[in-house]
Amino acid sequence: MKQIIIVDDQYISRLVLSQVMQQMDLSEELNVATFSDPIEALDFIQDNDTDLIIVDHLMKGMNGQQFMKEIRTIKRLYKTPVIGMSVDNDVSLRYQFLEDGAADFFLKPFDYHECMLRCKNLLTQ
């Protein structure tokens, strides 16, 4: 079973991303866990295997880059693909996410089909 974690403080974004992920045609089952609080997501990730993490940049308490740096300290998750996303169109933010080790970055609103294909590619590598 593949496990996807979505961390975004916006309910609609979590809902839409979860639905997009559920539409992926994978050869195995898929579980999608969504979190509005990055601290709760980190607690969950500590005890659960994770195959892909999608994290928004602008959140309360911890931004997406801080979140990604935290999960990179968990040895078993060091190579887990992380996708950053934001409504902020500042190219330096995208560059920073990618320099910090993100596998990809989406601007919101994103193309649903493209998002699904990119995530599927990361899950099947």
C-alpha positions in Angstrom: 0.0 0.0 0.0 1.3 3.5 -0.9 0.9 6.2 1.7 0.5 9.9 0.6 0.6 12.7 3.1 -1.0 16.1 2.3 -0.2 19.0 4.6 -2.1 22.2 3.9 -4.1 24.5 6.3 -6.7 25.2 3.6 -9.5 22.6 3.7 -10.4 22.9 0.0 -6.8 22.3 -1.1 -6.6 19.2 1.1 -10.0 17.9 -0.3 -9.1 18.6 -4.0 -5.6 17.1 -3.7 -7.0 14.0 -1.9 -9.5 13.5 -4.7 -6.8 13.9 -7.3 -4.6 11.4 -5.6 -7.5 8.9 -5.3 -7.9 9.0 -9.1 -4.4 7.7 -9.7 -4.3 4.3 -11.4 -1.7 2.4 -9.4 -1.0 -1.3 -9.2 -1.5 -1.2 -5.5 -3.8 0.3 -2.9 -3.4 3.9 -1.9 -4.0 5.7 1.4 -4.1 9.5 1.6 -3.8 11.2 5.0 -4.5 14.9 5.2 -3.4 17.3 7.8 -4.2 21.0 8.5 -1.5 21.2 11.2 2.1 20.5 10.2 3.0 19.4 13.7 0.3 16.7 13.7 1.6 15.6 10.3 5.1 15.3 11.7 3.7 13.2 14.6 1.9 10.9 12.1 5.0 10.6 9.9 7.2 9.6 12.8 5.2 6.4 13.2 4.0 5.6 9.7 5.7 4.7 6.4 5.2 7.4 3.8 5.8 7.3 0.1 5.0 10.8 -1.0 4.5 14.1 0.9 2.8 17.2 -0.5 3.2 20.3 1.6 1.9 23.9 1.2 4.3 26.7 1.9 2.1 29.2 3.8 0.8 27.6 7.0 0.4 28.5 10.6 3.1 27.5 13.0 5.5 26.1 10.5 6.0 26.9 6.8 6.5 24.2 4.1 10.2 24.7 3.9 10.6 24.3 7.7 8.4 21.2 7.5 10.5 19.7 4.8 13.7 20.3 6.8 12.1 18.5 9.8 11.2 15.4 7.8 14.7 15.3 6.3 16.0 14.7 9.8 14.1 11.4 10.0 16.6 9.0 8.5 14.1 6.6 6.9 12.3 9.5 5.1 15.5 11.1 3.7 14.7 10.0 0.2 10.9 10.2 0.4 9.8 12.6 -2.4 8.3 15.9 -1.2 6.3 18.3 -3.4 6.1 21.9 -2.3 3.2 24.1 -3.4 2.2 27.7 -3.0 0.0 30.5 -4.4 3.1 32.7 -4.2 4.4 33.0 -7.7 7.9 34.1 -6.5 10.4 32.1 -8.5 12.9 32.3 -5.6 10.5 30.3 -3.4 10.3 27.5 -6.0 14.1 27.6 -6.3 14.5 27.4 -2.5 12.2 24.4 -2.2 14.0 22.6 -4.9 17.4 23.5 -3.5 16.3 22.2 -0.1 15.5 18.8 -1.7 11.9 19.0 -2.9 11.3 16.6 -5.8 8.8 19.0 -7.4 6.9 22.2 -6.8 3.3 23.2 -7.9 1.8 26.7 -8.1 -1.8 26.9 -6.9 -4.2 26.6 -8.5 -2.7 23.6 -10.2 -3.7 21.5 -13.2 -5.3 18.4 -11.7 -4.3 16.0 -14.5 -0.7 17.2 -14.5 -0.5 17.0 -10.7 -1.8 13.4 -10.8 0.7 12.4 -13.4 3.6 14.0 -11.6 2.7 12.3 -8.3 2.1 9.0 -10.0 5.6 9.3 -11.6 7.2 9.9 -8.2 5.3 7.0 -6.7 6.4 4.5 -9.4 10.1 5.4 -9.6 
